[in-house]
Amino acid sequence: MRTTDLVGGVRHSAPYVNAHRGKTFVVMLGGEAVDHPNFRNILNDIALLNTLGIKLVLVFGARPQINRAMAKQGIDAQYHNEVRITDSDVLEQVKQITGSMQLDIMARLSMSLSNTPMQGSDINVITGNFVIAQPIGVIDGIDHCHSGRVRRIDVECIEQLLQSNNIVLHGPIAASVTGESFNLTAEEIATQIAIRLKAEKMIGFSELPGILDEQQQVIAELLPRQAENVLRQPEHQVYACPAAHNFLNAAIRACRSGVNRCHLVSYKDDGALLQELFSRDGIGTQLVIESAERMISADISHIGGILDLIRPLEQQGILVRRSREQLETEIEHFNVVERDGLVIGCVALYPFLEHKCAEFACLAIHPTYRAAQRGEVLLKAAVQRAKHMGCEQIFALTTTSIHWFLEHGFVMADVSDLPPSKQQLYNLQRKSKVLLMDLH
């Protein structure tokens, strides 16, 4: 009997369910996301994350809602350096709007209707004065009045609530030690909570499906310095999408302050949050902590390091021998992982574009660094590279690592499944096993 898509999906997501259980995620819900018809589905998915044992802090924003309310009242919105100036009249509008939104979000998360994904759920949503604010003050001679920033966060209280499986909800209003209310940005609150809770992830939503490259394809992963390069391009599409632009700035700060991963997905696409968190390739863009390691395209300067990695494996018969001269001609197909100037990993991807496939080859990791799943990182990079080339499959030939490939999504195949030119080069004496991975 053919395995159904449902069964396959459950099996595929199981490792991610186990990896995420017990972790703390801070989810930032911008006002644009709250406005969208898909918001109900986003809340259903958030409720599902709670039932899977993920600790959740939700921070919502209200920019478009506040702007509409002010326009109705004939109040002009004033900004300085992209920060709203919140005088007393604006503050009253902010209180009314955010208070109403907070109640609506709590009500939706409390649903347990039999015809919804939240059937039988028993979710407690807790809000409170977890964030203490302070005024931004006077900048460039301009008084920001009741616009504020985070002064401190009651981390212990939030952690106790999360430990009891509550969802913690916070809006853009926070009180100060003097009893005043201040208007903060959702990005400021979410970022500071994520940093001080040492959250595993911070997640945001935008109109865009992620950060796009020059071909308008979603960039799967960025380091903070790469994200900064995006923000240095005023013509980039992210500048036409305030939610993406603001989240990218917040994610850079969060990653550099210890938050492991920050994810940006679309609030328009039903299920985007689940697909990003529970699939191998995801669907949006993630920012990851910058470390002493970096993965880059190889050049001639890396040949010595690659040879040091692959020679022992060639001597053991695990890899086919490559001469220095061959490496020089094929170096454009290689990616390497560098750590403090040392090449600790490499992989090659040889395209067969006429057959819409590519060969995943020459995977090697320095013995000292094999425990940190760097092979998976190199495989993921190769998969993304193959997709950008328009490939629909990647294949690999191996004599000793069959189980590793099977564990990472490959299936057994036959020599006849290889491109004809590769079939002609197949070494009958090595009798390598052929494995395939579909990229759909």
Legacy VTK file of the C-alpha trace (Angstrom):
# vtk DataFile Version 3.0
C-alpha trace
ASCII
DATASET POLYDATA
POINTS 440 float
0.000 0.000 0.000
1.309 3.414 -0.946
2.301 5.612 1.974
-0.075 8.567 2.115
1.087 12.155 2.160
-0.298 12.458 5.701
1.756 9.555 7.019
4.859 10.764 5.208
4.381 14.261 6.574
4.007 13.056 10.157
7.103 10.896 9.896
9.099 13.702 8.333
8.115 16.216 11.028
8.697 13.919 14.025
12.401 14.810 14.489
11.512 18.502 14.573
8.735 17.925 17.110
11.272 16.277 19.393
13.865 18.993 18.788
11.458 21.871 19.534
9.711 20.406 22.586
10.547 22.374 25.729
12.212 25.212 23.807
11.173 28.862 24.115
9.963 30.678 20.987
9.117 34.385 20.863
6.567 35.045 18.115
6.115 38.596 16.854
2.706 39.300 15.314
2.811 42.632 13.515
-0.366 44.602 12.977
-0.268 43.727 9.267
-0.428 40.027 10.156
-3.285 40.609 12.611
-5.221 42.435 9.851
-4.869 39.630 7.301
-7.630 37.006 6.778
-5.057 34.253 7.371
-4.474 35.441 10.963
-7.033 32.963 12.304
-5.000 30.120 10.787
-1.775 31.554 12.252
-3.328 31.516 15.728
-4.510 27.934 15.194
-0.936 26.966 14.289
0.400 28.788 17.354
-2.061 26.844 19.499
-0.762 23.640 17.906
2.806 24.597 18.848
1.642 24.980 22.443
0.115 21.501 22.466
3.433 20.114 21.192
5.211 21.383 24.312
6.795 24.522 22.878
6.996 27.489 25.277
5.513 30.526 23.581
5.668 34.264 24.129
3.484 36.232 21.699
4.157 39.913 21.113
1.709 41.792 18.901
2.010 45.148 17.192
-0.658 47.570 16.019
0.859 50.108 13.596
-1.805 49.967 10.840
-4.649 49.762 13.349
-3.353 52.795 15.266
-2.851 54.763 12.053
-6.436 54.079 10.939
-7.835 55.121 14.315
-5.799 58.327 14.305
-6.915 59.158 10.768
-10.556 58.812 11.818
-9.919 61.198 14.700
-8.114 63.649 12.414
-4.828 63.184 14.305
-1.673 63.441 12.186
0.943 60.738 12.740
4.345 62.219 13.556
7.629 60.311 13.429
11.284 61.008 14.102
13.876 58.512 12.833
10.985 56.125 12.071
9.798 56.217 15.714
6.245 57.382 16.410
5.963 60.472 18.625
3.286 59.528 21.144
1.687 62.545 22.738
-1.280 62.250 25.143
-3.914 62.147 22.373
-2.032 59.474 20.449
-1.476 57.457 23.631
-5.228 57.262 24.255
-5.734 55.878 20.756
-2.928 53.368 21.279
-4.448 52.183 24.574
-7.892 51.686 23.071
-6.668 49.870 19.973
-4.130 47.599 21.674
-6.499 46.767 24.519
-9.154 45.657 22.044
-6.640 43.656 20.020
-5.315 41.938 23.130
-8.807 40.773 24.103
-9.510 39.564 20.548
-6.289 37.537 20.393
-6.957 35.978 23.796
-10.494 35.086 22.737
-9.352 33.446 19.521
-6.713 31.413 21.337
-9.390 30.271 23.785
-11.589 28.680 21.106
-12.187 24.947 21.366
-14.893 24.500 18.725
-15.272 21.006 17.315
-14.909 22.268 13.741
-11.572 24.013 14.330
-7.975 22.759 14.702
-8.221 23.804 18.371
-10.895 21.234 19.222
-10.433 20.027 22.788
-7.597 22.421 23.466
-7.150 23.852 26.928
-4.859 26.826 26.473
-4.206 29.455 29.112
-3.170 32.845 27.753
-1.573 35.098 30.366
-0.801 38.788 30.074
0.617 41.182 32.624
3.171 43.844 33.494
6.182 41.722 32.575
7.897 44.582 30.725
8.914 47.780 32.500
9.365 50.736 30.153
11.246 53.995 30.246
10.804 57.063 28.017
12.883 57.499 24.901
13.150 61.133 25.942
14.327 64.078 23.873
16.377 63.275 20.761
17.641 65.959 18.357
15.552 68.443 20.286
12.343 66.456 19.727
10.406 65.189 22.743
9.072 61.703 22.056
6.584 62.097 24.927
5.036 58.676 25.690
7.155 56.683 23.225
9.336 54.337 25.211
11.819 51.494 25.226
12.413 48.474 27.428
14.010 49.153 30.805
13.745 45.691 32.325
11.815 42.430 31.974
10.515 40.144 34.710
12.243 37.083 33.318
11.562 34.896 36.350
7.805 35.490 36.185
7.616 34.776 32.451
9.646 31.584 32.849
7.361 30.347 35.636
4.304 30.912 33.454
5.918 29.161 30.475
6.935 26.237 32.667
3.232 25.718 33.439
2.463 25.541 29.698
0.843 28.977 29.539
1.121 31.201 26.489
2.413 34.639 27.486
0.891 37.516 25.510
2.220 41.075 25.418
1.184 44.133 23.439
3.100 47.320 22.570
2.083 49.151 25.781
4.205 48.912 28.945
4.212 50.764 32.260
7.126 52.566 33.882
8.273 52.595 37.506
6.505 55.961 37.859
3.148 54.469 36.826
3.028 56.006 33.363
2.147 54.118 30.183
4.472 54.095 27.189
4.104 53.050 23.573
6.878 50.672 22.433
7.434 48.888 19.153
6.614 45.199 18.939
10.123 44.618 17.555
11.718 46.214 20.626
9.656 44.156 23.082
9.989 40.863 21.187
13.741 41.276 20.727
14.422 42.127 24.349
12.220 39.298 25.642
13.921 36.810 23.292
17.390 37.953 24.381
16.687 37.966 28.114
14.819 34.650 28.086
17.647 33.144 26.021
14.975 32.003 23.566
15.766 29.339 21.014
13.939 31.232 18.253
12.313 34.553 17.420
9.714 34.349 14.651
8.207 37.166 12.610
5.698 37.572 9.781
5.664 39.841 6.748
3.964 40.302 3.407
7.044 38.768 1.762
7.675 35.001 1.988
11.161 35.791 3.320
14.187 37.807 2.255
14.550 37.598 -1.519
17.642 37.413 -3.697
18.171 39.093 -7.075
16.152 36.361 -8.812
13.261 36.966 -6.368
13.894 33.592 -4.741
13.678 33.212 -0.972
17.086 33.134 0.723
16.889 30.180 3.102
19.574 31.322 5.542
21.458 34.495 6.381
24.171 35.422 8.838
23.796 38.810 10.575
26.542 40.359 8.445
24.774 39.148 5.290
21.490 40.610 6.555
23.267 43.929 7.090
24.391 43.817 3.447
20.728 43.466 2.436
19.839 46.531 4.507
22.603 48.513 2.769
20.725 48.116 -0.535
18.021 50.824 -0.586
16.595 49.350 -3.779
16.025 45.962 -2.140
12.423 44.785 -1.932
12.648 44.636 1.865
12.429 48.447 1.970
8.966 48.296 0.400
7.803 45.976 3.182
8.093 47.635 6.624
7.309 44.403 8.490
10.218 42.584 6.818
12.557 45.556 7.173
11.805 46.031 10.875
12.047 42.323 11.628
15.392 42.043 9.836
16.838 44.811 12.011
15.440 43.145 15.132
16.726 39.713 14.113
20.267 41.015 13.625
20.264 42.364 17.191
18.727 39.180 18.578
21.179 36.819 16.856
24.163 38.867 17.946
22.855 38.763 21.508
22.542 34.973 21.680
19.197 34.015 20.104
20.056 30.949 18.040
17.694 31.460 15.108
15.265 34.101 13.864
12.702 33.114 11.234
10.736 35.312 8.826
7.717 33.803 7.045
4.681 35.106 5.188
1.460 35.910 7.015
-0.384 35.342 3.723
0.503 31.672 3.256
-1.588 29.229 5.254
0.692 26.880 7.203
3.900 28.823 6.521
4.828 28.783 10.223
4.494 24.994 10.468
6.315 24.385 7.202
9.207 26.577 8.349
9.548 24.803 11.703
8.781 21.195 10.804
10.341 20.572 7.397
13.929 20.064 6.303
14.079 22.969 3.858
11.595 25.320 5.513
9.780 27.973 3.518
11.049 31.357 4.765
14.348 32.957 5.733
16.221 32.235 8.936
18.995 34.294 10.503
21.496 32.251 12.472
24.153 33.113 15.017
27.418 34.143 13.439
30.254 31.955 14.666
33.922 31.392 14.018
32.790 29.055 11.238
31.644 30.073 7.803
30.575 28.166 4.719
31.760 29.698 1.458
32.348 28.847 -2.184
35.806 27.342 -2.568
38.616 28.899 -4.582
42.201 27.947 -5.422
43.403 28.961 -1.957
41.322 26.157 -0.418
42.802 23.297 -2.456
45.462 22.450 0.129
42.853 22.260 2.885
40.524 20.131 0.760
43.363 17.720 -0.055
44.185 17.382 3.648
40.543 16.391 4.270
40.025 13.958 1.431
43.415 12.171 1.210
42.798 9.929 4.275
39.342 9.015 2.930
40.812 8.276 -0.493
43.418 6.004 1.066
40.626 4.123 2.846
38.759 3.727 -0.438
35.815 5.819 0.795
36.325 8.582 -1.780
37.512 8.374 -5.383
41.003 9.839 -5.706
41.275 13.371 -7.080
44.550 14.921 -8.140
45.473 18.508 -7.339
45.141 19.293 -11.036
41.626 17.849 -11.121
40.654 19.867 -8.055
41.930 23.038 -9.683
39.641 22.494 -12.680
36.644 21.516 -10.514
37.054 23.985 -7.636
34.024 26.044 -8.723
31.818 23.079 -7.791
33.063 22.962 -4.178
31.835 24.570 -0.970
33.998 24.541 2.141
33.453 25.161 5.849
36.223 27.274 7.369
36.941 27.637 11.075
39.609 30.117 12.111
41.213 29.751 8.673
41.184 25.929 8.731
39.120 24.009 6.157
37.110 21.577 8.309
34.553 20.448 5.740
33.969 20.285 1.998
31.425 19.090 -0.524
31.070 19.198 -4.304
27.960 19.569 -6.445
28.345 18.614 -10.109
25.385 19.756 -12.265
23.838 17.767 -15.094
21.501 20.541 -16.124
20.238 18.903 -19.292
18.767 16.188 -17.037
17.735 18.637 -14.265
19.860 16.867 -11.688
23.200 17.203 -9.899
25.695 14.902 -8.202
26.351 15.383 -4.476
29.962 14.279 -4.039
33.203 14.475 -2.084
31.623 15.130 1.322
34.385 15.222 3.941
34.521 16.551 7.517
37.641 16.985 9.664
37.685 14.150 12.274
37.728 16.646 15.170
34.492 18.289 13.981
32.307 15.346 12.981
30.042 15.453 16.038
28.217 18.709 15.226
26.178 17.606 12.151
28.208 19.685 9.725
27.502 17.112 7.044
23.834 18.022 7.294
24.703 21.704 6.916
26.704 21.002 3.767
23.921 18.819 2.385
21.348 21.542 3.006
23.546 24.089 1.226
23.978 21.727 -1.717
20.221 21.154 -1.917
19.551 24.895 -2.004
22.245 25.396 -4.627
20.786 22.610 -6.782
17.299 24.120 -6.542
18.609 27.493 -7.687
20.126 25.732 -10.696
16.694 24.351 -11.573
17.524 20.772 -10.593
14.730 18.414 -9.614
16.963 15.675 -8.144
20.383 15.154 -6.645
22.146 11.813 -6.638
25.097 10.370 -4.782
27.381 7.344 -5.176
28.735 5.728 -2.025
30.288 2.483 -0.849
30.234 2.965 2.935
27.810 5.771 3.906
24.536 4.313 2.660
22.696 4.715 5.959
23.737 8.350 6.346
22.196 9.167 2.980
19.028 7.195 3.749
18.670 9.019 7.067
18.861 12.356 5.271
16.158 11.860 2.667
17.820 9.844 -0.110
16.343 6.606 -1.462
18.037 3.638 -3.090
18.221 3.758 -6.889
19.902 1.998 -9.790
22.743 2.862 -12.124
20.161 3.187 -14.891
18.683 6.163 -12.979
21.887 8.160 -13.480
22.382 10.583 -16.385
23.794 8.688 -19.410
27.156 10.463 -19.230
27.502 9.446 -15.566
26.489 5.871 -16.355
29.411 5.646 -18.769
31.807 6.667 -15.989
30.375 4.240 -13.419
33.161 2.136 -11.887
32.027 -1.497 -11.931
34.866 -2.512 -9.606
33.837 -0.106 -6.821
30.187 -1.190 -7.096
29.043 2.036 -5.482
25.427 2.240 -4.370
23.286 4.855 -6.115
21.007 7.088 -4.031
18.546 9.756 -5.149
16.786 12.672 -3.468
13.823 14.451 -5.051
13.904 18.218 -4.552
10.190 18.873 -5.018
LINES 1 441
440 0 1 2 3 4 5 6 7 8 9 10 11 12 13 14 15 16 17 18 19 20 21 22 23 24 25 26 27 28 29 30 31 32 33 34 35 36 37 38 39 40 41 42 43 44 45 46 47 48 49 50 51 52 53 54 55 56 57 58 59 60 61 62 63 64 65 66 67 68 69 70 71 72 73 74 75 76 77 78 79 80 81 82 83 84 85 86 87 88 89 90 91 92 93 94 95 96 97 98 99 100 101 102 103 104 105 106 107 108 109 110 111 112 113 114 115 116 117 118 119 120 121 122 123 124 125 126 127 128 129 130 131 132 133 134 135 136 137 138 139 140 141 142 143 144 145 146 147 148 149 150 151 152 153 154 155 156 157 158 159 160 161 162 163 164 165 166 167 168 169 170 171 172 173 174 175 176 177 178 179 180 181 182 183 184 185 186 187 188 189 190 191 192 193 194 195 196 197 198 199 200 201 202 203 204 205 206 207 208 209 210 211 212 213 214 215 216 217 218 219 220 221 222 223 224 225 226 227 228 229 230 231 232 233 234 235 236 237 238 239 240 241 242 243 244 245 246 247 248 249 250 251 252 253 254 255 256 257 258 259 260 261 262 263 264 265 266 267 268 269 270 271 272 273 274 275 276 277 278 279 280 281 282 283 284 285 286 287 288 289 290 291 292 293 294 295 296 297 298 299 300 301 302 303 304 305 306 307 308 309 310 311 312 313 314 315 316 317 318 319 320 321 322 323 324 325 326 327 328 329 330 331 332 333 334 335 336 337 338 339 340 341 342 343 344 345 346 347 348 349 350 351 352 353 354 355 356 357 358 359 360 361 362 363 364 365 366 367 368 369 370 371 372 373 374 375 376 377 378 379 380 381 382 383 384 385 386 387 388 389 390 391 392 393 394 395 396 397 398 399 400 401 402 403 404 405 406 407 408 409 410 411 412 413 414 415 416 417 418 419 420 421 422 423 424 425 426 427 428 429 430 431 432 433 434 435 436 437 438 439
